[in-house]
Amino acid sequence: MCHMKNDLFSTVGENPPEPRDDDEAHRLAPLADRMRPVSLDEVVGQEELLGPQGPLRLLLEGDSLPSLLLWGPPGCGKTTVARLVANHTQARFLEYSAVAVGTKELKMVMAEASKLKRATGTRTILFLDEIHRFNKAQQDALLPWVERGDVTLIGATTENPSFEINSALISRTRLFVLTQLSPQAIAVLLKRALIDPRGLDGTLSLTEEALAMLAEICEGDARAALGLLESSAAAVAAGFAAGQNGQALEAGDLAELIRTRAARYDKGGDEHFNIISALHKSLRNSDVQAALYWLTRMLEGGEDPLYIVRRLVRFASEDVGLADPDALRRTLAARDAVHFLGMPEGALALAQAVVYLALSPKSNALYKAYGKTSREVAKGHNPPVPMHLRNAPTRLMKGLGYGKGYIYAHDTDDGIGQMSCLPDSLKGTDYFQPGARGFETELAARMEQIREWHTRRQARDRKTNTTQEPDTGDKE
């Protein structure tokens, strides 16, 4: 079995540093690296993929591995899975980070792998961490080698492959989605690290409450959980916290040690879109508590408040609409407050807008109406403006019939002219249909009154076989 693991910050052709004694290297490695599983049976979580009959486990154990893409949140086990390949295959294993390696270096590696395969039959597995950091051209450079089978690619990414990975590369790999680890899975890893000789070897213990708190606060990130555990152990050993001489570290002391940890929020990545989607859907479902929570997650994670308020303004028209016309004014007022106050003071104005939107009556009638008219226009057959609606500023235009038959609504008794304002081919089409909530019920009543007025006038005109004069209204 031939395995090679390149330093993530080295390039092909450089002389590697002098190797360290294995025991010393192990002792100096971070706790997360020391506790990395060395077999599939040690892996915690991802049971659907790595359980006894899991598809990914069967591939790893079969020594006939296709190119893979591993997509999942930080600390869910992507690198662990890739490195376990080295223990379950006869192939040469190379590891790089897309942050630290360029196209030129990778082409050299893949050319060497191609020669090695032809000369000796040895296969090469190339693990490329953070593959989403490669641009389109860099990803394209991988295609020929992957397609010919010169290398087996394992790409790991925290970002949605649909947006960050070329479709051609996706089509040549098998995608496996790894999920965020549960607090229960994290707790298993923490307990193992506390007693395992590779880990803390019994030098620290936690109360059950402290263990549960640590497992929860790391947000499914095993690497972060073990890092927090390691820093807590160092603080206890240095006398900065209780927990020495066999005394278990209490939850309160642990909270004090890790109180500065920020909530996970990647404002430029997939989590950004997940949380803004959660905010929008919580507002739509009138869940004020959830809406406030997701708003706070975004603001405390450093999101641009003007991005949030733009989404709220959109929501006011798209999902509240005319059920509460004041919603749009409120969100624009929140925008002005954020501009005027800045952050963090402006956060309360956003919270005020979010609560108002969540508790407003909802209607997407305006959104649907605009969608209908947009599709109508997109058909490409756009009839001309009716002659009576055209302006006639010149004698020539009047002579051509521009404005003929137009009824000035203010000159009628009811403020309505007996005329159609749609092209004849679209006459009678209903685009806006108000809902039955909030202010739109009043709009629906007004629309019905206008329809009834037109019906009465048409019936009267048919009966008397006369037409309405331009300067008269309904005398009924």
C-alpha positions as CSV (number, residue, x, y, z in Angstrom):
1,M,0.0,0.0,0.0
2,C,1.5,3.3,-1.0
3,H,0.3,6.5,0.7
4,M,1.6,10.0,0.3
5,K,0.3,13.1,2.2
6,N,1.7,16.4,1.0
7,D,2.0,19.3,3.3
8,L,-0.9,21.6,2.5
9,F,1.4,24.6,2.1
10,S,4.1,22.9,0.0
11,T,4.2,22.7,-3.8
12,V,5.4,19.8,-6.0
13,G,9.1,19.8,-6.6
14,E,10.1,21.4,-3.2
15,N,12.2,19.6,-0.8
16,P,10.1,18.4,2.1
17,P,11.1,19.4,5.7
18,E,13.0,16.9,7.8
19,P,10.4,14.5,9.3
20,R,9.6,14.8,13.0
21,D,9.6,11.8,15.3
22,D,6.1,10.3,15.0
23,D,5.5,10.5,18.8
24,E,6.5,14.1,19.0
25,A,4.4,15.1,15.9
26,H,1.4,13.3,17.5
27,R,1.9,15.1,20.8
28,L,2.1,18.5,19.2
29,A,-0.9,18.0,16.8
30,P,-4.2,19.6,17.7
31,L,-6.6,17.5,19.7
32,A,-9.0,17.3,16.6
33,D,-6.1,15.7,14.6
34,R,-5.0,13.4,17.3
35,M,-8.6,12.1,17.7
36,R,-9.3,11.7,14.0
37,P,-10.8,8.2,13.4
38,V,-8.4,5.6,12.0
39,S,-11.1,3.2,10.9
40,L,-14.7,3.5,9.6
41,D,-15.9,1.9,12.9
42,E,-14.6,4.9,14.8
43,V,-16.6,7.4,12.7
44,V,-19.5,9.0,14.6
45,G,-22.4,10.3,12.7
46,Q,-23.2,10.0,8.9
47,E,-24.8,6.6,9.6
48,E,-26.8,6.7,6.3
49,L,-23.6,6.9,4.3
50,L,-21.1,5.1,6.5
51,G,-23.3,2.5,8.3
52,P,-22.8,-1.2,7.6
53,Q,-24.7,-1.0,4.3
54,G,-24.1,2.7,3.6
55,P,-23.2,3.4,0.0
56,L,-20.1,5.4,0.8
57,R,-18.8,2.7,3.2
58,L,-19.3,0.0,0.5
59,L,-17.4,2.1,-2.0
60,L,-14.5,2.7,0.5
61,E,-14.2,-1.0,1.4
62,G,-14.4,-2.1,-2.3
63,D,-11.1,-0.7,-3.5
64,S,-12.8,0.4,-6.7
65,L,-13.4,4.0,-5.9
66,P,-15.0,6.5,-8.4
67,S,-14.2,10.2,-8.2
68,L,-16.2,11.7,-5.3
69,L,-17.5,15.1,-4.1
70,L,-18.1,15.4,-0.4
71,W,-20.4,18.3,0.5
72,G,-21.2,19.2,4.1
73,P,-20.9,21.8,6.8
74,P,-17.6,22.4,8.7
75,G,-16.5,19.7,11.0
76,C,-18.9,17.0,9.8
77,G,-16.2,14.5,8.7
78,K,-15.3,15.2,5.1
79,T,-11.5,15.2,5.6
80,T,-11.8,12.2,7.9
81,V,-13.7,10.2,5.2
82,A,-11.1,11.2,2.6
83,R,-8.2,10.1,4.7
84,L,-9.8,6.8,5.6
85,V,-9.5,6.0,1.9
86,A,-5.8,5.7,2.5
87,N,-6.6,2.8,4.9
88,H,-9.0,1.0,2.5
89,T,-7.3,1.2,-0.8
90,Q,-4.1,0.1,-2.6
91,A,-3.8,3.4,-4.3
92,R,-1.4,6.2,-3.7
93,F,-3.0,9.0,-1.7
94,L,-2.2,12.7,-2.2
95,E,-3.8,15.5,-0.2
96,Y,-3.9,19.2,-1.1
97,S,-5.9,22.3,-0.2
98,A,-7.3,24.4,-3.0
99,V,-6.3,27.5,-0.9
100,A,-2.6,26.6,-1.2
101,V,-2.1,24.8,-4.5
102,G,-2.3,26.2,-8.0
103,T,-3.2,24.8,-11.4
104,K,0.5,24.4,-12.4
105,E,1.3,22.3,-9.4
106,L,-1.7,20.1,-9.8
107,K,-1.0,19.5,-13.5
108,M,2.5,18.3,-12.6
109,V,1.0,15.9,-10.0
110,M,-1.6,14.5,-12.4
111,A,1.0,14.1,-15.2
112,E,3.1,12.1,-12.8
113,A,0.1,10.1,-11.7
114,S,-0.6,9.3,-15.4
115,K,2.9,8.1,-16.0
116,L,2.9,6.0,-12.8
117,K,-0.4,4.3,-13.8
118,R,0.9,3.4,-17.2
119,A,4.3,2.2,-15.9
120,T,3.2,0.2,-12.8
121,G,-0.6,0.2,-12.7
122,T,-0.6,2.2,-9.5
123,R,-3.6,4.3,-9.1
124,T,-3.5,7.8,-7.5
125,I,-6.2,9.3,-5.3
126,L,-6.1,13.1,-5.2
127,F,-7.9,14.7,-2.2
128,L,-8.6,18.3,-2.9
129,D,-10.0,20.1,0.2
130,E,-12.1,23.3,-0.3
131,I,-12.4,22.6,-4.0
132,H,-14.9,25.4,-4.3
133,R,-12.0,27.8,-3.9
134,F,-10.9,26.8,-7.4
135,N,-12.3,29.1,-10.2
136,K,-13.9,27.7,-13.3
137,A,-10.7,27.5,-15.3
138,Q,-8.9,25.7,-12.5
139,Q,-11.8,23.2,-12.2
140,D,-11.8,22.6,-15.9
141,A,-8.1,21.8,-15.7
142,L,-9.0,18.7,-13.6
143,L,-11.5,17.3,-16.2
144,P,-9.2,15.5,-18.6
145,W,-7.3,13.6,-15.9
146,V,-10.5,12.6,-14.1
147,E,-12.2,11.6,-17.3
148,R,-9.4,9.3,-18.4
149,G,-9.1,7.8,-14.9
150,D,-5.5,9.0,-14.5
151,V,-6.5,10.2,-11.0
152,T,-9.4,9.5,-8.7
153,L,-10.5,12.9,-7.4
154,I,-12.1,13.4,-3.9
155,G,-13.2,17.0,-3.6
156,A,-14.5,18.4,-0.3
157,T,-16.6,21.5,-0.1
158,T,-18.7,23.4,2.4
159,E,-20.5,25.3,-0.4
160,N,-23.4,24.1,-2.5
161,P,-21.9,22.3,-5.5
162,S,-24.8,23.5,-7.7
163,F,-23.3,27.0,-7.5
164,E,-19.6,26.5,-6.8
165,I,-18.6,23.4,-8.9
166,N,-18.7,23.2,-12.7
167,S,-21.5,21.0,-13.9
168,A,-19.0,19.1,-16.1
169,L,-17.0,18.1,-13.0
170,I,-20.2,17.2,-11.0
171,S,-21.2,14.9,-13.8
172,R,-17.9,13.0,-13.6
173,T,-18.1,12.5,-9.9
174,R,-20.5,10.9,-7.3
175,L,-21.9,13.4,-4.9
176,F,-22.3,12.5,-1.2
177,V,-24.0,15.0,1.2
178,L,-22.7,14.8,4.7
179,T,-25.0,16.3,7.4
180,Q,-24.3,18.4,10.5
181,L,-23.4,16.2,13.5
182,S,-26.1,16.0,16.2
183,P,-25.3,17.1,19.8
184,Q,-25.5,13.4,20.8
185,A,-22.8,12.5,18.2
186,I,-20.6,15.4,19.4
187,A,-21.0,14.2,23.0
188,V,-19.7,10.8,22.0
189,L,-16.6,12.3,20.4
190,L,-16.0,14.5,23.5
191,K,-16.3,11.6,25.9
192,R,-13.8,9.6,23.8
193,A,-11.4,12.5,23.7
194,L,-11.5,13.0,27.5
195,I,-10.3,9.4,28.2
196,D,-8.5,8.2,25.1
197,P,-4.7,8.1,25.4
198,R,-4.5,9.9,22.0
199,G,-6.6,12.7,23.6
200,L,-6.6,14.1,27.1
201,D,-6.1,10.7,28.7
202,G,-8.2,11.4,31.7
203,T,-6.5,14.7,32.7
204,L,-9.8,16.6,32.5
205,S,-13.4,15.7,33.3
206,L,-16.7,17.5,32.7
207,T,-20.0,17.4,34.5
208,E,-22.8,16.0,32.4
209,E,-24.3,19.5,32.2
210,A,-21.0,20.9,30.9
211,L,-20.6,18.1,28.4
212,A,-24.1,18.7,27.1
213,M,-23.5,22.5,26.8
214,L,-20.3,22.0,24.9
215,A,-21.9,19.5,22.5
216,E,-24.7,22.0,21.8
217,I,-22.7,25.2,21.4
218,C,-20.3,23.8,18.8
219,E,-23.2,23.7,16.3
220,G,-22.5,20.2,14.9
221,D,-18.8,21.0,14.2
222,A,-16.6,18.2,15.6
223,R,-13.4,20.1,15.0
224,A,-14.7,23.2,16.8
225,A,-16.0,21.1,19.7
226,L,-12.6,19.3,20.2
227,G,-10.8,22.7,19.8
228,L,-12.9,24.2,22.6
229,L,-12.3,21.1,24.7
230,E,-8.6,21.4,24.2
231,S,-8.5,25.1,25.0
232,S,-10.6,24.5,28.2
233,A,-8.2,21.8,29.3
234,A,-5.3,24.1,28.8
235,A,-7.0,26.8,30.8
236,V,-7.7,24.4,33.6
237,A,-4.1,23.1,33.6
238,A,-2.9,26.7,33.8
239,G,-5.1,27.4,36.8
240,F,-7.5,29.8,35.0
241,A,-10.5,27.6,35.8
242,A,-11.7,25.0,38.2
243,G,-11.4,21.3,37.3
244,Q,-8.0,20.2,38.6
245,N,-7.2,17.3,40.9
246,G,-10.0,15.2,39.7
247,Q,-12.6,17.9,40.0
248,A,-15.1,18.0,37.1
249,L,-15.3,21.2,35.2
250,E,-18.8,22.8,35.8
251,A,-21.0,24.2,33.1
252,G,-20.7,27.7,34.5
253,D,-16.9,27.7,34.4
254,L,-16.9,26.2,30.9
255,A,-19.3,28.9,29.8
256,E,-17.0,31.5,31.1
257,L,-14.1,30.0,29.1
258,I,-15.9,29.9,25.8
259,R,-18.3,32.9,26.1
260,T,-16.6,34.7,23.3
261,R,-17.5,32.1,20.7
262,A,-19.6,33.6,17.9
263,A,-22.5,31.9,16.3
264,R,-21.6,30.2,13.0
265,Y,-22.7,32.3,10.1
266,D,-21.0,32.5,6.7
267,K,-22.4,35.6,5.2
268,G,-20.8,34.8,1.8
269,G,-21.8,31.2,1.6
270,D,-24.6,28.6,1.8
271,E,-25.5,29.4,5.4
272,H,-26.2,33.0,4.4
273,F,-28.9,31.8,1.9
274,N,-30.2,29.2,4.3
275,I,-30.8,31.7,7.1
276,I,-32.3,34.5,4.9
277,S,-34.7,31.8,3.5
278,A,-35.6,30.8,7.1
279,L,-36.3,34.5,7.9
280,H,-38.5,35.0,4.9
281,K,-40.5,31.8,5.4
282,S,-40.9,32.5,9.1
283,L,-42.3,35.9,8.3
284,R,-44.6,34.4,5.7
285,N,-45.9,31.9,8.2
286,S,-46.6,34.7,10.8
287,D,-44.1,33.1,13.2
288,V,-42.8,36.2,15.0
289,Q,-40.6,34.3,17.4
290,A,-38.7,32.4,14.7
291,A,-38.5,35.6,12.5
292,L,-36.8,37.5,15.4
293,Y,-34.4,34.6,16.0
294,W,-33.3,34.3,12.4
295,L,-32.9,38.1,12.1
296,T,-30.7,38.1,15.2
297,R,-28.6,35.2,13.8
298,M,-27.9,37.2,10.7
299,L,-27.1,40.5,12.5
300,E,-24.9,38.9,15.2
301,G,-23.1,37.0,12.5
302,G,-22.1,40.3,10.8
303,E,-24.6,40.4,8.0
304,D,-25.0,43.8,6.2
305,P,-28.1,45.3,7.7
306,L,-29.0,47.0,4.4
307,Y,-29.1,43.5,2.7
308,I,-31.6,42.4,5.3
309,V,-33.8,45.5,5.0
310,R,-33.8,45.1,1.2
311,R,-35.3,41.7,1.7
312,L,-37.8,43.1,4.2
313,V,-38.9,45.8,1.7
314,R,-39.4,43.1,-0.9
315,F,-41.3,41.0,1.5
316,A,-43.6,43.9,2.3
317,S,-44.8,44.0,-1.3
318,E,-44.5,40.3,-2.2
319,D,-46.1,38.6,0.8
320,V,-48.0,41.4,2.7
321,G,-48.9,43.5,-0.3
322,L,-52.1,45.5,-0.1
323,A,-53.4,43.4,2.8
324,D,-51.6,46.0,4.9
325,P,-50.3,48.9,2.7
326,D,-48.5,50.3,5.8
327,A,-46.0,47.4,5.8
328,L,-44.1,49.0,2.9
329,R,-43.9,52.3,4.7
330,R,-42.7,50.6,7.9
331,T,-39.9,48.7,6.2
332,L,-38.7,51.9,4.4
333,A,-38.7,53.7,7.8
334,A,-36.5,50.8,9.1
335,R,-34.2,51.4,6.2
336,D,-33.9,55.1,7.1
337,A,-33.4,54.3,10.8
338,V,-30.5,52.0,9.9
339,H,-29.0,54.7,7.7
340,F,-29.4,57.3,10.4
341,L,-28.3,55.3,13.4
342,G,-25.9,52.8,12.0
343,M,-25.3,49.5,13.9
344,P,-25.9,48.2,16.5
345,E,-28.5,50.8,17.3
346,G,-30.3,50.2,14.0
347,A,-30.9,46.5,15.0
348,L,-34.0,47.5,17.0
349,A,-35.5,49.2,14.0
350,L,-35.1,46.0,12.0
351,A,-36.5,44.0,14.8
352,Q,-39.5,46.3,14.9
353,A,-40.1,45.9,11.2
354,V,-39.7,42.1,11.4
355,V,-42.3,41.9,14.2
356,Y,-44.7,44.1,12.2
357,L,-44.3,42.1,9.0
358,A,-44.7,38.8,10.9
359,L,-48.0,39.9,12.5
360,S,-49.4,41.6,9.3
361,P,-52.2,40.0,7.3
362,K,-50.6,38.2,4.3
363,S,-51.5,38.3,0.7
364,N,-49.5,37.5,-2.5
365,A,-52.3,38.8,-4.8
366,L,-50.1,41.7,-5.9
367,Y,-47.1,39.4,-6.5
368,K,-49.4,37.0,-8.6
369,A,-50.9,39.9,-10.5
370,Y,-47.6,41.3,-11.6
371,G,-46.5,37.8,-12.6
372,K,-49.6,37.4,-14.8
373,T,-49.0,40.8,-16.5
374,S,-45.3,40.0,-16.9
375,R,-46.1,36.7,-18.6
376,E,-48.7,38.5,-20.8
377,V,-46.1,40.9,-22.0
378,A,-43.5,38.2,-22.5
379,K,-45.7,36.5,-25.0
380,G,-44.5,39.0,-27.6
381,H,-47.9,39.9,-28.9
382,N,-48.4,43.4,-27.4
383,P,-51.5,45.1,-28.9
384,P,-51.4,48.9,-29.5
385,V,-52.7,51.4,-27.0
386,P,-56.4,52.0,-27.7
387,M,-57.0,55.3,-29.6
388,H,-59.1,56.8,-26.9
389,L,-56.3,56.4,-24.3
390,R,-53.7,58.1,-26.5
391,N,-52.6,61.7,-25.8
392,A,-53.3,64.1,-28.7
393,P,-51.0,67.2,-28.2
394,T,-51.1,68.1,-32.0
395,R,-53.9,68.8,-34.5
396,L,-52.5,66.0,-36.7
397,M,-52.8,63.5,-33.9
398,K,-56.4,64.6,-33.1
399,G,-57.2,64.3,-36.8
400,L,-56.0,60.7,-36.7
401,G,-58.4,59.9,-33.9
402,Y,-56.0,60.1,-31.0
403,G,-58.0,60.6,-27.8
404,K,-61.4,60.2,-29.5
405,G,-63.9,58.7,-27.1
406,Y,-61.9,59.4,-24.0
407,I,-64.0,60.1,-20.9
408,Y,-62.5,62.4,-18.2
409,A,-63.5,60.5,-15.0
410,H,-63.5,63.7,-12.9
411,D,-66.3,65.2,-15.0
412,T,-68.7,62.3,-14.3
413,D,-70.9,62.1,-11.3
414,D,-69.4,58.8,-10.0
415,G,-65.8,59.5,-11.0
416,I,-65.8,56.6,-13.5
417,G,-66.0,56.7,-17.3
418,Q,-67.9,54.0,-19.3
419,M,-64.9,52.8,-21.3
420,S,-62.4,50.0,-21.3
421,C,-58.7,50.8,-20.7
422,L,-57.3,47.5,-21.9
423,P,-56.7,46.6,-25.5
424,D,-59.8,44.9,-27.1
425,S,-58.0,41.5,-27.2
426,L,-57.4,41.6,-23.4
427,K,-60.7,43.2,-22.5
428,G,-62.2,41.6,-19.3
429,T,-58.9,40.0,-18.2
430,D,-58.5,39.9,-14.4
431,Y,-54.9,40.2,-13.3
432,F,-55.2,41.5,-9.7
433,Q,-57.5,39.5,-7.6
434,P,-57.4,40.7,-4.0
435,G,-57.4,38.2,-1.2
436,A,-59.7,37.9,1.8
437,R,-57.4,39.3,4.5
438,G,-56.7,42.7,5.8
439,F,-57.1,45.8,3.7
440,E,-57.5,43.8,0.6
441,T,-61.1,42.9,1.7
442,E,-61.9,46.6,1.3
443,L,-60.2,46.7,-2.1
444,A,-62.2,43.7,-3.2
445,A,-65.4,45.5,-2.2
446,R,-64.4,48.6,-4.1
447,M,-63.6,46.5,-7.2
448,E,-67.0,44.8,-6.9
449,Q,-68.7,48.2,-6.7
450,I,-66.9,49.3,-9.9
451,R,-67.9,46.1,-11.7
452,E,-71.5,46.5,-10.7
453,W,-71.5,50.1,-11.9
454,H,-70.2,49.0,-15.3
455,T,-72.8,46.2,-15.4
456,R,-75.6,48.7,-14.7
457,R,-74.4,51.2,-17.3
458,Q,-74.1,48.5,-19.9
459,A,-77.5,47.2,-19.2
460,R,-79.0,50.7,-19.4
461,D,-77.2,51.4,-22.6
462,R,-78.5,48.3,-24.2
463,K,-82.0,49.1,-23.1
464,T,-82.0,52.6,-24.4
465,N,-79.7,51.8,-27.3
466,T,-77.7,54.9,-26.5
467,T,-74.1,55.6,-25.7
468,Q,-72.8,57.7,-22.9
469,E,-71.8,61.2,-23.9
470,P,-68.2,62.1,-22.9
471,D,-69.2,64.7,-20.4
472,T,-72.0,62.9,-18.5
473,G,-71.9,60.5,-15.6
474,D,-74.3,58.0,-14.1
475,K,-77.4,59.9,-13.1
476,E,-79.0,56.9,-11.4
